């Protein structure tokens, strides 16, 4: 019997049920693929959004947040598959974020792909991420994230530092 990489579901739930983001901070529109170590999500540049420049484009620096939301969707779907919910997490950063455009064009359809490089029991993770618009690779980065066991204590400790 051939070995295949399973998808979590053939039809994915609405992104609002996967991510905690709401309103204008929810940038992803949908998930189209998910395996144990990778996810593909989609977003559309909204020319009326809070981030839009004078031409209705999305500044490329927001790509980091698109990648972070795709990672959160991956973690959320894995937790849902296991019968639970994802612990809250934080974006630690990236050593290098490369964008070939200064902004993603008005109304552009973006494909965000994330592939897990590392996941530790302590909650640390690293993901290789890309953003494509059509056949053009627009941005790429390795994003580091952290899911503390006790999120509230972690956040309170961050404010004391």
Buried (B, 14 or more C-beta within 10 A) or exposed (E): EEEEEEBBEEEBBEBEEBBBBEEEEBBBBBBEEBBEBBBBBBBBBBBEEEBBEEEBBBBBEBBBBBBBBBBBBBBBBBBBBEEEEBBBBBBEEBEEBEBEBEBBBBEBBBBBBBBBEEBEEEBBBBBBBBBBBEEEEBBBBBBBBBBBEEBEEBEEEEEEE
